[in-house]
Amino acid sequence: MKILTIGRKGADIVIDDDSVSRQHAELTLTSDGKYYLVDCGSSNGTEINAGSGWKSVKQEFIREDDQLRFAGRHKMTGRELIQRIRR
């Protein structure tokens, strides 16, 4: 299991957007290959759209096809987020 921080400067996965908190969220890579996203009490929130509309995320397993939105402005898919780990 590996836990990575998502946020601005100094995070494991950097999102260069002032609306994103410094330590916005965490992404856990589980031992069975799943991805678990946790909002870290960010100021502007984290949302997911898995095909049924946007919903706020506190903690949620995500898939590569899920749409993610950080702070209401920065959008990416689960796949794009995961690809940032591999850089």
C-alpha positions as YAML, in Angstrom:
chain: A
units: angstrom
residues:
- id: 1
  name: MET
  ca: [0.00, 0.00, 0.00]
- id: 2
  name: LYS
  ca: [1.25, 3.46, -0.88]
- id: 3
  name: ILE
  ca: [-0.27, 6.84, 0.11]
- id: 4
  name: LEU
  ca: [0.39, 9.92, -2.03]
- id: 5
  name: THR
  ca: [-0.57, 13.52, -1.33]
- id: 6
  name: ILE
  ca: [-2.39, 15.63, -3.93]
- id: 7
  name: GLY
  ca: [-2.09, 19.41, -3.81]
- id: 8
  name: ARG
  ca: [0.03, 22.39, -4.68]
- id: 9
  name: LYS
  ca: [3.82, 22.67, -4.31]
- id: 10
  name: GLY
  ca: [5.46, 19.93, -2.28]
- id: 11
  name: ALA
  ca: [2.74, 17.30, -2.86]
- id: 12
  name: ASP
  ca: [3.47, 13.94, -4.45]
- id: 13
  name: ILE
  ca: [0.93, 14.75, -7.19]
- id: 14
  name: VAL
  ca: [1.05, 18.48, -7.93]
- id: 15
  name: ILE
  ca: [-1.93, 20.44, -9.26]
- id: 16
  name: ASP
  ca: [-0.72, 23.95, -10.02]
- id: 17
  name: ASP
  ca: [-3.94, 25.84, -9.29]
- id: 18
  name: ASP
  ca: [-4.41, 28.40, -6.51]
- id: 19
  name: SER
  ca: [-7.90, 27.06, -5.74]
- id: 20
  name: VAL
  ca: [-6.38, 23.69, -4.78]
- id: 21
  name: SER
  ca: [-5.23, 23.38, -1.16]
- id: 22
  name: ARG
  ca: [-1.57, 22.67, -0.38]
- id: 23
  name: GLN
  ca: [-2.57, 19.24, 0.95]
- id: 24
  name: HIS
  ca: [-5.89, 18.86, -0.84]
- id: 25
  name: ALA
  ca: [-6.36, 15.07, -0.93]
- id: 26
  name: GLU
  ca: [-4.61, 11.72, -0.62]
- id: 27
  name: LEU
  ca: [-4.57, 8.86, -3.08]
- id: 28
  name: THR
  ca: [-3.93, 5.39, -1.68]
- id: 29
  name: LEU
  ca: [-2.74, 2.65, -3.99]
- id: 30
  name: THR
  ca: [-3.98, -0.54, -2.33]
- id: 31
  name: SER
  ca: [-2.16, -3.84, -2.35]
- id: 32
  name: ASP
  ca: [-4.85, -5.31, -4.64]
- id: 33
  name: GLY
  ca: [-4.42, -2.58, -7.29]
- id: 34
  name: LYS
  ca: [-7.32, -0.27, -6.38]
- id: 35
  name: TYR
  ca: [-7.21, 3.51, -5.91]
- id: 36
  name: TYR
  ca: [-8.75, 5.16, -2.84]
- id: 37
  name: LEU
  ca: [-9.21, 8.94, -2.84]
- id: 38
  name: VAL
  ca: [-9.64, 10.92, 0.42]
- id: 39
  name: ASP
  ca: [-10.31, 14.66, 0.63]
- id: 40
  name: CYS
  ca: [-8.11, 16.09, 3.42]
- id: 41
  name: GLY
  ca: [-10.59, 18.76, 4.53]
- id: 42
  name: SER
  ca: [-9.68, 20.98, 1.58]
- id: 43
  name: SER
  ca: [-11.11, 24.49, 1.43]
- id: 44
  name: ASN
  ca: [-12.82, 24.03, -1.94]
- id: 45
  name: GLY
  ca: [-13.59, 20.31, -1.96]
- id: 46
  name: THR
  ca: [-13.14, 17.29, -4.20]
- id: 47
  name: GLU
  ca: [-15.85, 15.86, -6.45]
- id: 48
  name: ILE
  ca: [-16.34, 12.74, -8.54]
- id: 49
  name: ASN
  ca: [-18.58, 12.00, -11.51]
- id: 50
  name: ALA
  ca: [-18.86, 8.30, -12.18]
- id: 51
  name: GLY
  ca: [-21.64, 8.75, -14.73]
- id: 52
  name: SER
  ca: [-24.47, 9.84, -12.43]
- id: 53
  name: GLY
  ca: [-23.52, 13.50, -11.89]
- id: 54
  name: TRP
  ca: [-21.06, 15.29, -9.63]
- id: 55
  name: LYS
  ca: [-20.94, 14.40, -5.94]
- id: 56
  name: SER
  ca: [-18.72, 15.57, -3.15]
- id: 57
  name: VAL
  ca: [-16.01, 13.12, -2.05]
- id: 58
  name: LYS
  ca: [-14.84, 12.56, 1.49]
- id: 59
  name: GLN
  ca: [-13.44, 9.11, 0.77]
- id: 60
  name: GLU
  ca: [-14.14, 6.96, -2.23]
- id: 61
  name: PHE
  ca: [-12.62, 4.22, -4.39]
- id: 62
  name: ILE
  ca: [-12.05, 5.63, -7.88]
- id: 63
  name: ARG
  ca: [-11.71, 4.05, -11.30]
- id: 64
  name: GLU
  ca: [-9.68, 5.24, -14.27]
- id: 65
  name: ASP
  ca: [-12.81, 6.36, -16.17]
- id: 66
  name: ASP
  ca: [-14.18, 8.48, -13.30]
- id: 67
  name: GLN
  ca: [-14.17, 12.25, -13.78]
- id: 68
  name: LEU
  ca: [-12.56, 14.10, -10.86]
- id: 69
  name: ARG
  ca: [-12.82, 17.76, -9.97]
- id: 70
  name: PHE
  ca: [-10.53, 19.43, -7.44]
- id: 71
  name: ALA
  ca: [-11.70, 22.75, -5.95]
- id: 72
  name: GLY
  ca: [-14.48, 22.98, -8.50]
- id: 73
  name: ARG
  ca: [-12.13, 24.15, -11.25]
- id: 74
  name: HIS
  ca: [-9.45, 21.61, -12.02]
- id: 75
  name: LYS
  ca: [-10.86, 18.55, -13.84]
- id: 76
  name: MET
  ca: [-9.15, 15.30, -14.77]
- id: 77
  name: THR
  ca: [-9.98, 11.64, -15.13]
- id: 78
  name: GLY
  ca: [-8.86, 8.99, -12.69]
- id: 79
  name: ARG
  ca: [-6.55, 7.79, -15.48]
- id: 80
  name: GLU
  ca: [-4.90, 11.23, -15.78]
- id: 81
  name: LEU
  ca: [-4.42, 11.39, -12.00]
- id: 82
  name: ILE
  ca: [-2.86, 7.92, -11.94]
- id: 83
  name: GLN
  ca: [-0.56, 8.78, -14.86]
- id: 84
  name: ARG
  ca: [0.88, 11.63, -12.80]
- id: 85
  name: ILE
  ca: [2.10, 9.03, -10.29]
- id: 86
  name: ARG
  ca: [4.09, 7.20, -12.94]
- id: 87
  name: ARG
  ca: [6.08, 10.30, -14.00]
...
